[in-house]
Amino acid sequence: MTSPSPVAEPLEASLESVVTETFGAEALAEVSGLLPVLVRDLSEVDWRLEEVLGSTFAQLTEAARYACSTGGKRVRPLLMAVTARALGSDSTGPIRSLAAAFQLIHTATLVHDDVIDHADTRRGRPSVPRAFGTPLAIVSGDYLFVRAFELAAEYPRPIILRCGEACADLVEGEVLQESSRFDLSSGREHYVRIVERKTAAIIAAALASVAEIQAAAPAIVDAVQAYGRALGIAFQIRDDLLDVYGDPDLLGKPLYTDLREGNPTLLSLEAFRRLDPKRQAEYEALFQRRHKKTKHLLRLRELTDLTDAAAAVADEANQWADRAIRALEPLPEGPYHHLLDLLAHGAAARRF
């Protein structure tokens, strides 16, 4: 087995933790036979990352490695590896560089998000801006994007263009989100458009690329792309729910970020819609405050608790997970297909 990568925490423990926390001990037992293969796959992706992170400037190398060493769930490379094996591949070698590229794209967006949000922590550790300063954090994010496309350049032009389009979607999603800050009238459709671009597009692009690299039939490419889109939406809806109702120790970051920044989520939109007019006015006034104190955030939580918005949002996340699973019907049955089903359910029910 490939040795653990120097940019990552021990992979086996990390994967076991993700599966257990997300799906429960029973699910871990169900998929435990696949873990050694996935640990090897992801370790090889991490080594590919390590190969491209070096710079002639030691401080930039240090910041880039730090950004990649915060662990996390490795959702995108994991989904890509499982998809490749679900489609019959006996090795993830052909997609290794691409999986590393998509992980770098994702990491770059997190670094830039932490700059935009003035975040002090990321997954329980100081954020890159906090650890290295804002100027170096910005250029480190840029550097990760550049290295990502260096990896993507190993593939045919349609794959490179798909990576570029996914990055454009990320930027457009950020612009859409900024345009609706503090605006509870923006509505569900606007929220879904943001989520599709900021979260779902890159997962859909990654999985469609895996299928194309394996010369899958167009129907299969469409199937895994639809799966990635639906799973990404489920994942983000759950993420927004955890921002209010999650465990900050498990999340590795403070709660109420979206409420503090005035980003309408499905939860805040649903809570606002379900309140009576008097409480709606109070909720909107608090939500629109540019500089919220802790008491304001806690009151928004209290008002949300008066509705069944949390249950409705959780149900919607599950519906998107079900759509993801249905999208996979054209794929051959097998343990990795089953694991993709479990990952879709986990995206909608995870605790961190």
C-alpha contacts under 8 A as a table, 3 or more apart, distances in Angstrom:
res1	aa1	res2	aa2	distance
1	M	40	R	6.01
2	T	40	R	6.02
2	T	43	S	6.40
2	T	44	E	6.68
3	S	43	S	7.13
4	P	8	A	7.23
4	P	9	E	7.81
4	P	10	P	6.27
4	P	11	L	6.96
4	P	43	S	5.84
5	S	8	A	5.57
5	S	9	E	7.86
5	S	43	S	5.99
5	S	44	E	7.79
5	S	46	D	5.51
5	S	47	W	5.37
5	S	50	E	7.46
6	P	9	E	7.82
6	P	46	D	7.98
6	P	47	W	7.72
6	P	50	E	7.32
7	V	46	D	6.71
7	V	47	W	7.90
7	V	49	L	7.87
7	V	50	E	6.48
7	V	65	R	6.15
7	V	66	Y	7.73
7	V	68	C	6.17
7	V	69	S	4.77
8	A	11	L	7.19
8	A	46	D	6.94
8	A	68	C	7.26
8	A	69	S	5.02
8	A	70	T	7.31
8	A	71	G	5.75
9	E	14	S	7.16
9	E	69	S	7.03
9	E	70	T	7.86
9	E	71	G	5.89
10	P	13	A	5.80
10	P	14	S	6.24
11	L	14	S	4.91
11	L	15	L	5.99
11	L	39	V	5.94
11	L	42	L	7.58
11	L	43	S	6.99
12	E	15	L	5.25
12	E	16	E	6.08
12	E	35	L	7.34
12	E	36	P	7.57
12	E	39	V	5.82
13	A	16	E	5.16
13	A	17	S	6.02
14	S	17	S	5.13
14	S	18	V	6.22
14	S	73	K	7.44
15	L	18	V	5.07
15	L	19	V	6.18
15	L	35	L	7.55
15	L	39	V	7.62
15	L	73	K	7.44
16	E	19	V	5.24
16	E	20	T	5.98
16	E	28	L	7.04
16	E	35	L	7.90
17	S	20	T	5.17
17	S	21	E	5.89
18	V	21	E	5.37
18	V	22	T	5.85
18	V	73	K	6.61
19	V	22	T	5.23
19	V	23	F	5.48
19	V	24	G	6.79
19	V	25	A	7.89
19	V	27	A	7.17
19	V	28	L	5.80
20	T	23	F	5.47
20	T	24	G	4.44
20	T	25	A	5.16
20	T	27	A	7.13
20	T	28	L	5.73
21	E	24	G	5.79
21	E	350	R	7.08
21	E	351	R	6.59
21	E	352	F	7.78
22	T	346	G	5.42
22	T	347	A	7.95
22	T	349	A	6.73
22	T	350	R	4.50
22	T	351	R	6.14
22	T	352	F	7.67
23	F	26	E	7.63
23	F	27	A	5.54
23	F	28	L	7.20
23	F	342	L	7.55
23	F	346	G	5.93
23	F	349	A	7.92
23	F	350	R	7.38
24	G	27	A	5.49
24	G	28	L	6.50
25	A	28	L	4.97
25	A	29	A	6.35
26	E	29	A	5.20
26	E	30	E	6.32
27	A	30	E	4.85
27	A	31	V	6.36
28	L	31	V	5.39
28	L	32	S	5.52
29	A	32	S	5.12
29	A	33	G	7.96
30	E	33	G	7.59
31	V	34	L	5.54
31	V	35	L	6.88
31	V	339	L	7.21
32	S	35	L	5.25
32	S	36	P	7.93
33	G	36	P	6.95
34	L	37	V	5.62
34	L	38	L	6.41
35	L	38	L	5.03
35	L	39	V	5.90
36	P	39	V	5.08
36	P	40	R	6.31
37	V	40	R	5.24
37	V	41	D	6.26
38	L	41	D	4.87
38	L	42	L	6.04
38	L	78	L	7.46
38	L	81	A	7.21
38	L	82	V	7.68
39	V	42	L	5.30
39	V	43	S	5.91
40	R	43	S	5.08
40	R	44	E	6.21
41	D	44	E	5.35
41	D	45	V	6.51
41	D	81	A	6.75
41	D	91	S	7.99
41	D	92	T	6.36
42	L	45	V	4.90
42	L	46	D	6.19
42	L	77	P	6.85
42	L	78	L	6.90
42	L	81	A	7.70
43	S	46	D	5.00
43	S	47	W	6.28
44	E	47	W	5.06
44	E	48	R	6.32
44	E	96	R	7.12
45	V	48	R	5.06
45	V	49	L	6.34
45	V	77	P	7.57
45	V	96	R	5.44
45	V	97	S	6.97
45	V	99	A	6.63
45	V	100	A	5.58
46	D	49	L	4.96
46	D	50	E	6.27
46	D	100	A	7.09
47	W	50	E	4.97
47	W	51	E	6.33
48	R	51	E	5.16
48	R	52	V	6.87
48	R	96	R	7.27
48	R	97	S	6.45
48	R	100	A	6.49
49	L	52	V	5.57
49	L	53	L	6.36
49	L	100	A	5.70
49	L	101	A	8.00
49	L	104	L	7.84
50	E	53	L	5.41
50	E	54	G	7.42
50	E	65	R	7.84
51	E	54	G	6.95
52	V	147	R	6.47
53	L	61	T	6.21
53	L	64	A	6.46
53	L	65	R	6.70
53	L	144	L	7.79
53	L	147	R	7.28
54	G	61	T	5.21
55	S	58	A	6.53
55	S	60	L	6.50
55	S	61	T	5.27
56	T	61	T	7.80
57	F	60	L	5.53
57	F	61	T	6.45
58	A	61	T	5.09
58	A	62	E	6.08
59	Q	62	E	5.03
59	Q	63	A	6.18
60	L	63	A	5.13
60	L	64	A	6.09
60	L	136	L	7.45
60	L	140	S	6.41
61	T	64	A	5.17
61	T	65	R	6.08
62	E	65	R	5.24
62	E	66	Y	5.99
63	A	66	Y	4.98
63	A	67	A	6.18
63	A	128	V	7.02
63	A	132	F	6.94
63	A	136	L	7.75
63	A	137	A	7.43
63	A	140	S	6.50
64	A	67	A	5.17
64	A	68	C	6.42
64	A	140	S	5.90
64	A	141	G	7.79
64	A	143	Y	7.75
64	A	144	L	6.95
65	R	68	C	5.09
65	R	69	S	5.91
66	Y	69	S	5.01
66	Y	70	T	6.70
66	Y	128	V	7.41
67	A	70	T	6.13
67	A	107	T	6.84
67	A	111	V	7.18
67	A	128	V	6.34
68	C	71	G	6.91
68	C	104	L	7.78
68	C	107	T	6.69
70	T	122	R	7.64
70	T	123	R	6.67
70	T	125	R	7.41
71	G	74	R	7.41
71	G	123	R	7.94
72	G	123	R	7.08
74	R	77	P	5.78
74	R	78	L	5.95
74	R	103	Q	7.45
75	V	78	L	5.15
75	V	79	L	6.00
76	R	79	L	5.17
76	R	80	M	6.12
76	R	99	A	7.23
76	R	102	F	6.99
76	R	103	Q	6.47
76	R	203	I	6.40
76	R	206	A	7.45
77	P	80	M	4.97
77	P	81	A	6.03
77	P	99	A	5.03
77	P	100	A	7.09
77	P	102	F	7.46
77	P	103	Q	6.59
78	L	81	A	5.17
78	L	82	V	6.13
79	L	82	V	5.17
79	L	83	T	5.93
79	L	207	L	7.40
79	L	340	L	7.44
80	M	83	T	5.09
80	M	84	A	6.12
80	M	95	I	7.94
80	M	99	A	6.66
80	M	206	A	6.78
80	M	207	L	5.77
80	M	210	V	6.52
81	A	84	A	5.17
81	A	85	R	6.37
81	A	92	T	6.20
81	A	95	I	7.97
82	V	85	R	5.20
82	V	86	A	5.97
82	V	336	Y	5.90
82	V	337	H	7.86
82	V	339	L	7.50
82	V	340	L	6.95
83	T	86	A	4.91
83	T	87	L	6.19
83	T	207	L	6.95
83	T	210	V	7.28
83	T	211	A	7.80
83	T	224	V	7.90
83	T	336	Y	7.29
83	T	337	H	7.63
83	T	340	L	7.42
84	A	87	L	5.24
84	A	88	G	6.67
84	A	89	S	5.56
84	A	91	S	7.99
84	A	92	T	6.68
84	A	210	V	6.30
84	A	211	A	7.11
84	A	214	Q	7.65
85	R	88	G	5.03
85	R	89	S	4.71
85	R	90	D	6.37
85	R	91	S	7.40
85	R	92	T	7.64
85	R	336	Y	6.40
86	A	89	S	7.29
86	A	331	L	7.60
86	A	332	P	7.36
86	A	334	G	7.02
86	A	335	P	7.61
86	A	336	Y	4.79
86	A	337	H	5.29
87	L	211	A	7.54
87	L	214	Q	7.88
87	L	216	A	7.89
87	L	331	L	7.15
87	L	332	P	7.30
89	S	92	T	7.01
89	S	214	Q	7.79
91	S	94	P	7.48
92	T	95	I	5.50
92	T	96	R	5.92
93	G	96	R	5.13
94	P	97	S	7.62
94	P	213	I	7.50
95	I	98	L	5.19
95	I	99	A	6.01
95	I	210	V	6.60
95	I	213	I	7.46
96	R	99	A	5.21
96	R	100	A	6.30
97	S	100	A	5.03
97	S	101	A	6.12
97	S	151	L	5.60
97	S	152	A	6.97
97	S	154	E	7.73
98	L	101	A	4.85
98	L	102	F	6.27
98	L	151	L	6.41
98	L	152	A	5.69
98	L	155	Y	7.96
99	A	102	F	5.27
99	A	103	Q	6.22
99	A	206	A	7.60
100	A	103	Q	5.07
100	A	104	L	6.16
100	A	148	A	7.28
100	A	151	L	7.44
101	A	104	L	5.12
101	A	105	I	6.24
101	A	147	R	7.48
101	A	148	A	4.20
101	A	149	F	6.68
101	A	151	L	5.64
101	A	152	A	6.09
102	F	105	I	5.00
102	F	106	H	6.20
102	F	148	A	6.88
102	F	163	C	7.91
102	F	202	I	7.64
102	F	206	A	6.90
103	Q	106	H	5.11
103	Q	107	T	6.11
104	L	107	T	4.97
104	L	108	A	5.98
104	L	144	L	5.70
104	L	145	F	6.60
104	L	147	R	7.56
104	L	148	A	5.55
105	I	108	A	5.14
105	I	109	T	6.40
105	I	144	L	6.75
105	I	145	F	5.58
105	I	148	A	6.13
105	I	167	C	7.72
106	H	109	T	5.25
106	H	110	L	6.45
107	T	110	L	5.06
107	T	111	V	6.35
107	T	141	G	7.68
107	T	144	L	7.52
108	A	111	V	5.17
108	A	112	H	6.34
108	A	140	S	7.67
108	A	141	G	4.40
108	A	142	D	6.94
108	A	144	L	5.56
108	A	145	F	6.15
109	T	112	H	5.10
109	T	113	D	5.89
109	T	141	G	6.99
110	L	113	D	4.89
110	L	114	D	6.13
111	V	114	D	5.24
111	V	115	V	6.51
111	V	127	S	7.67
111	V	128	V	6.37
111	V	129	P	7.54
111	V	137	A	6.59
111	V	138	I	7.34
111	V	140	S	7.85
111	V	141	G	5.71
112	H	115	V	5.01
112	H	116	I	6.25
112	H	137	A	7.38
112	H	138	I	6.26
112	H	141	G	6.15
113	D	116	I	5.02
113	D	117	D	5.92
114	D	117	D	5.08
114	D	118	H	5.61
114	D	119	A	4.81
114	D	120	D	7.61
114	D	127	S	6.82
114	D	128	V	7.58
114	D	129	P	6.90
115	V	118	H	5.17
115	V	119	A	6.72
115	V	129	P	6.13
115	V	134	T	6.52
115	V	137	A	7.31
115	V	138	I	7.26
116	I	119	A	7.88
117	D	261	E	7.57
118	H	129	P	7.94
119	A	122	R	7.53
119	A	127	S	6.62
119	A	129	P	7.80
119	A	130	R	7.72
120	D	126	P	5.73
120	D	127	S	5.37
120	D	129	P	7.51
120	D	130	R	5.64
121	T	124	G	6.00
121	T	125	R	5.29
121	T	126	P	4.35
121	T	127	S	4.53
121	T	130	R	7.61
121	T	252	G	7.30
121	T	253	K	5.75
121	T	254	P	7.95
122	R	125	R	5.36
122	R	126	P	6.06
122	R	127	S	4.97
122	R	252	G	6.20
122	R	253	K	5.88
123	R	251	L	6.27
123	R	252	G	3.86
123	R	253	K	5.94
124	G	249	D	7.40
124	G	251	L	7.46
124	G	252	G	3.77
124	G	253	K	5.97
125	R	252	G	7.32
126	P	130	R	5.75
126	P	131	A	5.80
127	S	130	R	5.11
127	S	131	A	6.03
128	V	131	A	5.02
128	V	132	F	5.71
128	V	133	G	7.20
128	V	134	T	7.96
128	V	137	A	5.73
129	P	132	F	5.37
129	P	133	G	4.55
129	P	134	T	4.65
129	P	135	P	7.84
129	P	136	L	7.42
129	P	137	A	5.08
129	P	138	I	7.99
130	R	133	G	5.61
130	R	134	T	7.37
132	F	136	L	6.19
132	F	137	A	6.44
133	G	136	L	5.80
133	G	137	A	6.16
134	T	137	A	4.98
134	T	138	I	6.19
135	P	138	I	5.33
135	P	139	V	6.54
136	L	139	V	5.24
136	L	140	S	5.85
137	A	140	S	4.98
137	A	141	G	6.21
138	I	141	G	5.29
138	I	142	D	6.43
139	V	142	D	4.86
139	V	143	Y	6.01
140	S	143	Y	4.87
140	S	144	L	6.24
141	G	144	L	5.16
141	G	145	F	6.44
142	D	145	F	5.16
142	D	146	V	6.35
143	Y	146	V	5.08
143	Y	147	R	6.22
144	L	147	R	5.12
144	L	148	A	6.05
145	F	148	A	5.00
145	F	149	F	6.48
146	V	149	F	5.38
146	V	150	E	6.32
147	R	150	E	4.89
147	R	151	L	6.42
148	A	151	L	5.24
148	A	152	A	6.25
149	F	152	A	4.66
149	F	153	A	5.90
149	F	160	I	7.62
150	E	153	A	5.26
150	E	154	E	7.47
151	L	154	E	5.87
152	A	155	Y	5.80
152	A	159	I	7.48
152	A	160	I	5.77
152	A	163	C	7.59
153	A	156	P	7.53
153	A	157	R	7.91
153	A	160	I	6.39
155	Y	159	I	6.23
155	Y	160	I	6.70
156	P	159	I	5.61
156	P	160	I	6.65
157	R	160	I	5.06
157	R	161	L	6.11
158	P	161	L	5.05
158	P	162	R	6.12
159	I	162	R	5.05
159	I	163	C	6.34
159	I	209	S	6.09
160	I	163	C	5.12
160	I	164	G	6.29
161	L	164	G	4.96
161	L	165	E	6.10
162	R	165	E	5.03
162	R	166	A	6.17
162	R	205	A	6.27
162	R	209	S	7.80
163	C	166	A	5.15
163	C	167	C	6.35
163	C	202	I	7.70
163	C	205	A	6.87
163	C	206	A	7.80
164	G	167	C	5.10
164	G	168	A	6.24
165	E	168	A	4.95
165	E	169	D	6.16
166	A	169	D	4.99
166	A	170	L	6.33
166	A	197	R	7.66
166	A	201	A	5.70
166	A	202	I	5.12
166	A	205	A	6.56
167	C	170	L	5.00
167	C	171	V	6.44
167	C	202	I	7.42
168	A	171	V	5.17
168	A	172	E	6.17
169	D	172	E	5.02
169	D	173	G	5.96
169	D	197	R	4.69
169	D	198	K	6.60
169	D	201	A	6.75
170	L	173	G	5.08
170	L	174	E	6.35
170	L	197	R	5.27
170	L	198	K	4.53
170	L	199	T	7.49
170	L	201	A	7.69
170	L	202	I	7.85
171	V	174	E	5.14
171	V	175	V	6.37
171	V	197	R	7.97
171	V	198	K	7.52
172	E	175	V	5.00
172	E	176	L	6.09
172	E	197	R	6.85
172	E	198	K	7.87
173	G	176	L	5.01
173	G	177	Q	6.08
173	G	193	R	7.40
173	G	194	I	4.73
173	G	195	V	7.15
173	G	196	E	7.75
173	G	197	R	4.88
173	G	198	K	4.99
174	E	177	Q	5.06
174	E	178	E	6.15
174	E	194	I	7.37
174	E	198	K	6.82
175	V	178	E	5.08
175	V	179	S	6.19
176	L	179	S	5.11
176	L	180	S	6.65
176	L	190	H	7.97
176	L	194	I	6.14
177	Q	180	S	5.44
177	Q	181	R	6.42
177	Q	191	Y	7.97
177	Q	194	I	6.24
177	Q	263	N	6.92
178	E	181	R	5.37
178	E	263	N	7.90
180	S	183	D	5.27
180	S	184	L	7.93
180	S	186	S	6.19
180	S	263	N	7.14
180	S	264	P	7.28
181	R	261	E	7.48
181	R	262	G	5.12
181	R	263	N	5.01
181	R	264	P	6.70
182	F	261	E	7.82
182	F	262	G	4.40
182	F	263	N	6.22
182	F	264	P	6.88
182	F	287	F	6.29
182	F	288	Q	4.85
182	F	289	R	7.84
183	D	186	S	5.85
183	D	262	G	7.63
183	D	263	N	7.92
183	D	264	P	6.83
183	D	288	Q	7.34
184	L	187	G	6.84
184	L	264	P	6.14
184	L	268	S	7.81
184	L	269	L	6.18
184	L	272	F	7.65
184	L	284	E	7.22
186	S	190	H	6.06
186	S	191	Y	7.54
186	S	264	P	7.81
187	G	190	H	5.62
187	G	191	Y	6.51
187	G	269	L	6.91
188	R	191	Y	4.98
188	R	192	V	6.19
188	R	266	L	6.62
188	R	269	L	7.26
189	E	192	V	5.14
189	E	193	R	6.22
190	H	193	R	5.10
190	H	194	I	6.39
191	Y	194	I	5.16
191	Y	195	V	6.31
191	Y	264	P	7.31
191	Y	265	T	6.54
191	Y	266	L	6.92
192	V	195	V	5.00
192	V	196	E	5.96
192	V	233	I	7.66
193	R	196	E	5.14
193	R	197	R	6.39
194	I	197	R	5.33
194	I	198	K	5.94
195	V	198	K	5.18
195	V	199	T	5.46
195	V	200	A	6.38
195	V	232	G	7.89
195	V	233	I	6.12
195	V	236	Q	6.71
196	E	199	T	5.86
196	E	200	A	4.64
196	E	201	A	5.66
196	E	229	R	7.04
196	E	232	G	7.48
196	E	233	I	6.44
197	R	200	A	6.07
197	R	201	A	5.20
197	R	202	I	7.74
198	K	201	A	6.80
198	K	202	I	7.71
199	T	202	I	6.29
199	T	203	I	7.08
199	T	232	G	5.65
199	T	233	I	6.93
199	T	236	Q	6.72
200	A	203	I	5.38
200	A	204	A	6.11
200	A	228	G	6.57
200	A	229	R	4.64
200	A	230	A	7.08
200	A	231	L	7.21
200	A	232	G	4.04
200	A	233	I	5.66
201	A	204	A	5.15
201	A	205	A	6.02
201	A	228	G	7.84
201	A	229	R	6.21
201	A	232	G	7.67
202	I	205	A	5.06
202	I	206	A	6.05
203	I	206	A	5.11
203	I	207	L	6.28
203	I	225	Q	7.91
203	I	228	G	5.14
203	I	229	R	6.54
203	I	232	G	6.46
204	A	207	L	5.40
204	A	208	A	6.09
204	A	224	V	7.21
204	A	225	Q	4.48
204	A	226	A	6.66
204	A	227	Y	7.13
204	A	228	G	4.12
204	A	229	R	4.97
204	A	232	G	7.81
205	A	208	A	5.21
205	A	209	S	6.05
205	A	225	Q	6.57
205	A	228	G	7.77
206	A	209	S	5.20
206	A	210	V	6.41
207	L	210	V	5.02
207	L	211	A	6.42
207	L	221	V	7.93
207	L	224	V	5.88
207	L	225	Q	5.88
207	L	228	G	6.52
208	A	211	A	5.19
208	A	212	E	6.26
208	A	221	V	5.17
208	A	222	D	6.99
208	A	224	V	5.91
208	A	225	Q	4.91
209	S	212	E	5.04
209	S	213	I	6.08
209	S	221	V	7.87
210	V	213	I	5.20
210	V	214	Q	6.39
211	A	214	Q	5.17
211	A	215	A	6.37
211	A	216	A	5.30
211	A	220	I	7.05
211	A	221	V	5.34
211	A	224	V	7.48
212	E	215	A	4.90
212	E	216	A	5.71
212	E	221	V	6.47
213	I	216	A	7.65
216	A	220	I	6.03
216	A	221	V	6.41
217	A	220	I	5.33
217	A	221	V	6.47
218	P	221	V	4.99
218	P	222	D	6.15
219	A	222	D	5.11
219	A	223	A	6.08
219	A	330	P	7.50
220	I	223	A	4.85
220	I	224	V	6.27
220	I	330	P	6.45
220	I	331	L	6.71
221	V	224	V	5.53
221	V	225	Q	6.13
222	D	225	Q	5.07
222	D	226	A	6.08
223	A	226	A	5.21
223	A	227	Y	6.15
223	A	327	A	5.36
223	A	328	L	5.72
223	A	329	E	7.87
223	A	330	P	6.94
223	A	331	L	7.88
224	V	227	Y	4.82
224	V	228	G	6.07
224	V	327	A	7.12
224	V	328	L	6.50
225	Q	228	G	5.12
225	Q	229	R	6.27
226	A	229	R	5.12
226	A	230	A	6.19
226	A	324	A	6.78
226	A	327	A	6.11
227	Y	230	A	5.33
227	Y	231	L	5.96
227	Y	323	R	7.40
227	Y	324	A	4.23
227	Y	325	I	6.77
227	Y	327	A	5.45
227	Y	328	L	6.51
228	G	231	L	5.14
228	G	232	G	5.90
228	G	324	A	7.08
229	R	232	G	5.16
229	R	233	I	6.37
229	R	324	A	7.65
230	A	233	I	5.22
230	A	234	A	6.25
230	A	320	W	5.41
230	A	321	A	6.43
230	A	323	R	6.27
230	A	324	A	5.00
231	L	234	A	5.04
231	L	235	F	5.98
231	L	320	W	6.60
231	L	321	A	5.67
231	L	324	A	5.63
231	L	344	A	5.63
231	L	347	A	6.66
232	G	235	F	4.98
232	G	236	Q	6.21
232	G	347	A	7.92
233	I	236	Q	5.22
233	I	237	I	6.12
233	I	317	A	7.51
233	I	320	W	6.78
234	A	237	I	5.24
234	A	238	R	6.20
234	A	316	E	7.72
234	A	317	A	4.50
234	A	318	N	6.86
234	A	319	Q	7.92
234	A	320	W	5.26
234	A	321	A	5.81
234	A	344	A	7.87
234	A	347	A	6.04
234	A	348	A	5.27
235	F	238	R	5.28
235	F	239	D	6.11
235	F	317	A	7.37
235	F	347	A	4.62
235	F	348	A	5.73
236	Q	239	D	4.74
236	Q	240	D	6.14
237	I	240	D	5.24
237	I	241	L	6.34
237	I	265	T	7.92
237	I	266	L	6.96
237	I	313	V	7.23
237	I	314	A	7.81
237	I	316	E	7.96
237	I	317	A	5.85
237	I	348	A	7.63
238	R	241	L	4.97
238	R	242	L	6.16
238	R	313	V	7.90
238	R	314	A	6.81
238	R	317	A	6.27
238	R	347	A	7.13
238	R	348	A	5.60
238	R	349	A	6.99
238	R	350	R	7.39
239	D	242	L	5.09
239	D	243	D	6.32
239	D	352	F	7.92
240	D	243	D	5.10
240	D	244	V	7.22
240	D	258	D	7.69
240	D	265	T	6.48
240	D	266	L	7.59
240	D	267	L	7.16
241	L	244	V	5.70
241	L	245	Y	6.09
241	L	246	G	7.33
241	L	267	L	6.40
241	L	310	A	7.09
241	L	313	V	7.40
241	L	314	A	7.57
242	L	245	Y	4.78
242	L	246	G	4.03
242	L	247	D	7.54
242	L	255	L	7.85
242	L	351	R	7.34
242	L	352	F	7.41
243	D	246	G	5.89
243	D	254	P	7.96
243	D	255	L	4.98
243	D	256	Y	5.38
243	D	257	T	6.63
243	D	258	D	7.25
244	V	255	L	5.74
244	V	256	Y	5.38
244	V	301	R	7.15
245	Y	255	L	7.87
246	G	250	L	7.90
246	G	251	L	7.19
246	G	255	L	7.30
246	G	351	R	6.74
246	G	352	F	7.27
247	D	250	L	5.39
247	D	251	L	6.14
247	D	351	R	7.63
247	D	352	F	7.63
248	P	251	L	4.87
248	P	252	G	5.68
248	P	253	K	5.53
248	P	254	P	5.46
248	P	255	L	6.18
249	D	252	G	5.21
249	D	253	K	7.15
250	L	351	R	7.50
250	L	352	F	5.73
251	L	254	P	7.83
251	L	351	R	7.95
251	L	352	F	5.00
254	P	257	T	7.10
256	Y	259	L	5.19
256	Y	260	R	5.95
256	Y	297	L	6.83
257	T	260	R	5.08
257	T	261	E	6.09
258	D	261	E	5.09
258	D	262	G	5.77
258	D	263	N	4.88
258	D	264	P	7.11
258	D	265	T	7.45
259	L	262	G	5.06
259	L	263	N	6.26
259	L	264	P	7.58
259	L	287	F	6.59
259	L	297	L	6.84
260	R	263	N	7.91
260	R	287	F	7.86
260	R	290	R	7.86
260	R	291	H	7.54
260	R	292	K	6.13
260	R	297	L	7.02
261	E	290	R	7.49
262	G	287	F	6.17
262	G	288	Q	6.55
262	G	289	R	7.93
262	G	290	R	7.56
264	P	267	L	7.94
264	P	268	S	5.92
264	P	269	L	6.32
265	T	268	S	5.27
265	T	269	L	6.05
266	L	269	L	5.11
266	L	270	E	5.95
266	L	313	V	6.72
267	L	270	E	5.22
267	L	271	A	5.99
267	L	309	A	6.16
267	L	310	A	6.36
267	L	313	V	6.13
268	S	271	A	5.06
268	S	272	F	5.99
268	S	304	T	7.59
269	L	272	F	5.25
269	L	273	R	6.14
270	E	273	R	5.04
270	E	274	R	6.16
270	E	309	A	5.42
270	E	313	V	7.80
271	A	274	R	5.29
271	A	275	L	6.39
271	A	303	L	7.64
271	A	304	T	5.25
271	A	307	T	6.19
271	A	308	D	7.60
271	A	309	A	5.12
271	A	310	A	7.92
272	F	275	L	5.54
272	F	280	Q	5.75
272	F	283	Y	6.76
272	F	284	E	7.50
272	F	304	T	7.75
273	R	280	Q	7.57
274	R	307	T	6.27
274	R	308	D	7.93
274	R	309	A	7.36
275	L	278	K	7.97
275	L	279	R	5.86
275	L	280	Q	5.44
275	L	303	L	7.91
275	L	306	L	7.78
275	L	307	T	6.75
276	D	279	R	5.49
276	D	280	Q	5.90
277	P	280	Q	4.87
277	P	281	A	6.27
278	K	281	A	5.35
278	K	282	E	6.64
279	R	282	E	4.97
279	R	283	Y	6.01
279	R	303	L	7.50
280	Q	283	Y	5.04
280	Q	284	E	6.03
281	A	284	E	5.22
281	A	285	A	6.12
282	E	285	A	5.18
282	E	286	L	6.23
283	Y	286	L	5.26
283	Y	287	F	5.99
283	Y	300	L	6.30
283	Y	303	L	7.12
284	E	287	F	4.97
284	E	288	Q	6.05
285	A	288	Q	5.33
285	A	289	R	6.60
286	L	289	R	5.41
286	L	292	K	7.73
286	L	296	H	6.35
286	L	300	L	7.12
287	F	300	L	7.54
289	R	292	K	5.91
292	K	295	K	7.95
292	K	296	H	5.83
292	K	297	L	6.83
293	K	296	H	5.35
293	K	297	L	6.66
294	T	297	L	5.19
294	T	298	L	6.20
295	K	298	L	5.11
295	K	299	R	6.11
296	H	299	R	5.12
296	H	300	L	6.31
297	L	300	L	5.13
297	L	301	R	6.35
298	L	301	R	4.96
298	L	302	E	6.19
299	R	302	E	4.84
299	R	303	L	6.16
300	L	303	L	5.14
300	L	304	T	6.19
301	R	304	T	5.01
301	R	305	D	6.18
302	E	305	D	5.00
302	E	306	L	6.63
303	L	306	L	5.26
303	L	307	T	7.31
304	T	307	T	5.57
304	T	308	D	7.80
304	T	309	A	6.83
304	T	310	A	7.73
305	D	308	D	7.15
305	D	309	A	7.86
305	D	310	A	7.87
307	T	310	A	7.74
308	D	311	A	5.53
308	D	312	A	6.36
309	A	312	A	5.03
309	A	313	V	6.06
310	A	313	V	5.17
310	A	314	A	6.13
311	A	314	A	5.09
311	A	315	D	6.14
312	A	315	D	5.06
312	A	316	E	6.27
313	V	316	E	5.00
313	V	317	A	6.30
314	A	317	A	5.16
314	A	318	N	6.40
314	A	348	A	7.26
314	A	349	A	7.78
315	D	318	N	5.05
315	D	319	Q	6.27
316	E	319	Q	4.94
316	E	320	W	6.38
317	A	320	W	5.23
317	A	321	A	6.33
317	A	348	A	5.07
317	A	349	A	7.99
318	N	321	A	4.93
318	N	322	D	6.19
318	N	345	H	6.99
318	N	348	A	5.35
318	N	349	A	7.55
319	Q	322	D	5.03
319	Q	323	R	6.33
320	W	323	R	4.97
320	W	324	A	6.28
320	W	348	A	7.91
321	A	324	A	5.00
321	A	325	I	6.36
321	A	344	A	5.10
321	A	345	H	5.64
321	A	347	A	7.24
321	A	348	A	6.25
322	D	325	I	5.09
322	D	326	R	6.22
322	D	344	A	7.60
322	D	345	H	7.55
323	R	326	R	5.11
323	R	327	A	6.16
324	A	327	A	5.16
324	A	328	L	6.86
324	A	341	D	7.93
324	A	344	A	6.56
325	I	328	L	5.43
325	I	329	E	7.35
325	I	340	L	7.80
325	I	341	D	5.56
325	I	344	A	6.80
326	R	329	E	5.62
327	A	330	P	7.50
328	L	331	L	5.54
328	L	337	H	7.89
329	E	332	P	7.83
331	L	337	H	7.30
332	P	337	H	7.24
333	E	337	H	5.84
333	E	338	H	7.41
334	G	337	H	5.29
334	G	338	H	6.28
335	P	338	H	4.99
335	P	339	L	6.17
336	Y	339	L	4.80
336	Y	340	L	6.24
337	H	340	L	5.13
337	H	341	D	6.51
338	H	341	D	5.04
338	H	342	L	6.38
339	L	342	L	4.90
339	L	343	L	6.11
340	L	343	L	5.03
340	L	344	A	6.28
341	D	344	A	5.20
341	D	345	H	6.43
342	L	345	H	5.12
342	L	346	G	6.01
343	L	346	G	4.82
343	L	347	A	6.07
344	A	347	A	5.15
344	A	348	A	6.79
345	H	348	A	5.43
345	H	349	A	6.35
346	G	349	A	4.98
346	G	350	R	5.24
347	A	350	R	5.74
